Amino acid sequence: MRTLTPTEREMLVMQLASLRPEVAAFALAMEDKLRQNDHKGGWDDCSKQYMAMRLTQEREELRDAIARGAPPEEILKEAADVANFAMMVADLVGGLGAVVALPESRPLPLRPASYVETQRIEPKLRWKKLSVAERIALREEHRGMSEHELSEADWIPRVGESFQPRGIGHDETPGCFVCGGEPGLYHNVAAFVVSKASGERVVAMFDQGARLAYSEGEPDRVQVKIGACEADLRGLKYLSTLRRITRAEVTTAIIKARSREP
């Protein structure tokens, strides 16, 4: 499978975070089994016929484990082996290319995130307190770290940044977030973020048209203001529906804004 671009990877993490808990948990089990066998190398040089044969063998091992009443942990491992060989076959025939294209062509609806936040403090959470979806996201963000290293690390677990829009109005912005332009009065979305640092990260997602609204006297009322011209109002309306924002979401909004109806 080809290497994902940063935008594709970011959006794929968002997609994973929106999966059913059962699917996300099983994905983790599949990844665990793959990592246990990393020393064997990949599957790029294997034939589809060989991998299909191995899939049949793993299926029989799963059937045997079920028949003899094996513990749930063992059955999970056998099921993950079956799924991994099925995934390898799909990869070898090029079927996973459709999944890579998923973010822009057929986006999945995102379910409400379970990330823990407060108005003023972004807490540090340990591995054991994270949901399955959050673990998937952090593993993707911190590739190369072992599970033990992840469990000992301090971080703010998130996919993207908290983003709480107040609706569309008019305000001074540096221009339109899609087409640029001169600073002035534009259609505007003002969104609350959890901190000044978070707001700066959100502004950095935009190539243009966004500014931070921060006052030392009101450190808990930090906003990001995003402008759009009349022609690009559609993209601004898309941003006004978000509750978390990533660079991929900004890209999606630009794509939508540029698909202007005549």
C-alpha positions in Angstrom: 0.0 0.0 0.0 1.4 3.4 -0.9 2.5 5.9 1.8 -0.3 8.3 2.7 0.1 12.0 2.4 -0.1 14.0 5.7 -3.6 15.2 4.7 -4.8 11.7 3.9 -3.3 10.4 7.1 -4.9 13.1 9.2 -8.3 12.5 7.6 -7.9 8.7 8.0 -7.3 9.1 11.7 -10.5 11.2 11.9 -12.3 8.4 10.1 -10.9 5.7 12.5 -12.0 7.8 15.5 -15.5 7.7 14.2 -15.8 3.9 13.9 -18.0 1.7 16.0 -16.1 0.7 19.2 -16.2 -3.0 18.2 -14.6 -2.3 14.8 -11.9 0.0 16.4 -11.1 -2.6 19.0 -10.7 -5.3 16.4 -8.5 -3.0 14.3 -6.2 -2.7 17.3 -6.1 -6.5 17.7 -5.1 -6.7 14.0 -2.3 -4.2 14.4 -1.0 -5.9 17.5 -0.7 -9.2 15.6 1.0 -7.5 12.7 3.6 -5.9 15.0 4.3 -9.2 16.7 5.4 -10.5 13.2 7.2 -7.4 11.9 10.4 -9.4 11.9 9.0 -11.6 9.1 8.8 -8.7 6.7 5.9 -7.5 4.7 3.6 -9.2 2.1 4.4 -7.2 -1.0 6.4 -10.1 -2.6 3.8 -12.7 -1.8 1.4 -14.0 -4.4 -2.4 -13.7 -4.1 -2.7 -17.5 -4.3 -0.3 -18.0 -1.4 -2.0 -15.5 0.8 -5.4 -17.0 0.0 -4.1 -20.4 1.0 -2.8 -18.9 4.3 -6.1 -17.2 4.8 -7.8 -20.7 4.6 -5.3 -22.1 7.1 -5.9 -19.3 9.6 -9.7 -19.7 9.2 -9.3 -23.4 10.1 -7.3 -22.4 13.2 -10.0 -20.1 14.2 -12.7 -22.8 13.8 -10.6 -25.2 15.9 -10.2 -22.6 18.7 -14.0 -22.1 18.7 -14.7 -25.8 18.7 -12.5 -26.6 21.7 -13.8 -23.6 23.7 -10.6 -21.6 23.7 -10.4 -18.5 25.9 -11.8 -15.2 24.4 -8.2 -13.8 24.1 -7.0 -16.7 22.0 -10.1 -16.6 19.8 -9.5 -12.9 19.3 -5.9 -13.5 18.2 -7.0 -16.2 15.7 -9.8 -13.9 14.4 -7.2 -11.1 13.9 -5.0 -13.4 12.0 -7.8 -14.3 9.6 -8.7 -10.6 9.1 -5.0 -9.7 8.5 -4.6 -12.2 5.8 -7.9 -11.0 4.2 -6.5 -7.5 4.4 -3.3 -8.5 2.7 -5.1 -10.1 -0.1 -7.2 -6.9 -0.6 -4.0 -4.9 -0.5 -2.2 -7.1 -3.1 -5.1 -6.7 -5.6 -5.2 -3.0 -5.1 -8.5 -2.9 -3.2 -7.2 -0.6 -0.4 -6.6 2.2 -2.9 -10.4 3.0 -2.6 -10.0 3.5 1.1 -7.1 6.0 0.6 -9.4 8.0 -1.6 -12.3 7.8 1.0 -11.7 11.2 2.8 -12.6 13.3 -0.3 -14.9 11.0 -2.2 -17.1 9.3 0.4 -16.5 10.8 3.9 -17.9 8.9 6.8 -20.1 10.8 9.2 -18.2 11.6 12.4 -19.7 10.6 15.7 -19.2 12.9 18.7 -15.7 12.6 20.1 -15.1 11.4 23.7 -12.0 13.5 24.2 -11.8 15.1 27.7 -11.5 18.9 27.8 -12.1 21.8 30.1 -12.6 25.5 29.4 -9.2 26.5 30.6 -6.9 23.4 31.0 -6.1 20.8 28.4 -5.5 17.8 30.7 -2.8 15.1 30.4 -4.3 11.7 30.2 -2.7 8.3 30.6 -3.1 5.4 28.2 -5.5 3.4 30.4 -8.0 6.3 30.4 -8.3 6.6 26.7 -11.0 5.1 24.5 -10.1 2.7 21.7 -10.6 5.4 19.1 -8.2 7.7 21.0 -5.6 5.0 21.2 -5.8 4.5 17.5 -5.4 8.2 16.9 -2.4 8.5 19.2 -0.7 5.4 17.7 -1.0 7.0 14.3 0.2 10.4 15.6 3.2 8.9 17.5 4.4 6.2 15.0 7.5 4.3 16.2 6.6 4.5 19.9 5.9 1.3 21.7 2.7 0.8 23.7 4.7 1.1 26.9 6.2 4.4 25.8 2.8 5.7 24.8 1.4 4.7 28.2 4.2 6.7 30.0 4.0 9.8 27.8 2.3 13.0 28.7 0.1 14.5 26.0 -3.2 16.1 25.2 -5.0 13.4 23.3 -6.9 14.7 20.4 -7.6 14.4 16.7 -7.5 18.0 15.6 -8.5 21.0 17.8 -11.7 21.8 19.7 -13.7 24.2 17.6 -17.0 25.7 18.8 -18.5 28.1 16.1 -21.0 30.8 17.1 -22.6 30.9 13.7 -22.0 33.2 10.7 -21.8 36.9 11.0 -19.6 39.8 9.8 -16.2 40.9 11.1 -12.8 42.2 10.2 -10.6 39.4 9.0 -7.2 39.2 7.0 -9.2 38.2 3.9 -11.1 35.3 2.6 -9.9 31.9 3.8 -10.3 30.5 0.2 -9.3 33.2 -2.3 -7.4 35.6 0.0 -8.0 39.2 -0.8 -7.3 42.3 1.3 -8.1 42.7 5.0 -11.5 44.0 5.6 -15.1 43.2 6.5 -16.1 39.7 5.5 -18.6 37.0 6.2 -17.2 35.5 9.4 -17.3 32.5 11.6 -16.0 33.1 15.2 -15.2 29.9 17.0 -14.2 29.4 20.6 -11.1 27.3 21.2 -9.7 25.9 24.5 -6.6 28.1 24.8 -4.4 30.6 23.0 -2.0 27.9 22.0 -4.8 25.9 20.5 -6.1 28.9 18.7 -2.7 29.6 17.2 -2.6 26.0 15.9 -6.1 26.5 14.3 -5.0 29.7 12.6 -1.9 27.9 11.3 -4.2 25.4 9.5 -5.4 28.2 7.2 -3.3 29.6 4.5 -5.1 32.9 4.7 -8.2 34.6 6.0 -8.0 33.6 9.7 -6.9 35.4 12.8 -6.7 34.9 16.6 -8.9 37.0 18.9 -7.3 36.9 22.3 -7.4 39.3 25.3 -5.2 39.0 28.4 -8.2 40.1 30.4 -10.3 37.2 29.1 -7.9 34.2 28.7 -10.8 31.7 28.8 -12.6 33.3 25.9 -10.2 32.7 23.0 -11.7 32.8 19.5 -10.5 32.2 16.0 -12.2 34.3 13.3 -12.4 33.1 9.8 -13.5 35.2 6.8 -15.1 34.4 3.5 -16.2 36.4 0.5 -19.7 36.1 -0.9 -18.5 33.6 -3.5 -16.9 31.3 -0.9 -19.7 31.5 1.7 -20.5 27.9 1.1 -17.2 26.7 2.5 -17.7 29.0 5.6 -21.0 27.4 6.2 -19.3 24.0 6.2 -16.8 25.2 8.8 -19.7 26.5 10.9 -20.9 23.0 11.4 -17.7 21.6 12.9 -17.0 20.8 16.5 -13.4 19.7 16.0 -11.2 21.0 13.2 -8.1 19.6 11.4 -6.1 20.6 8.4 -8.0 18.0 6.4 -11.3 19.7 7.3 -10.0 23.0 6.1 -9.0 21.4 2.8 -12.5 19.9 2.5 -14.1 23.3 3.1 -11.9 24.8 0.4 -12.8 22.1 -2.1 -16.5 22.6 -1.3 -16.2 26.4 -1.6 -14.5 26.1 -5.0 -17.3 23.9 -6.2 -19.4 27.0 -6.6 -22.8 26.6 -8.1 -23.3 28.9 -11.1 
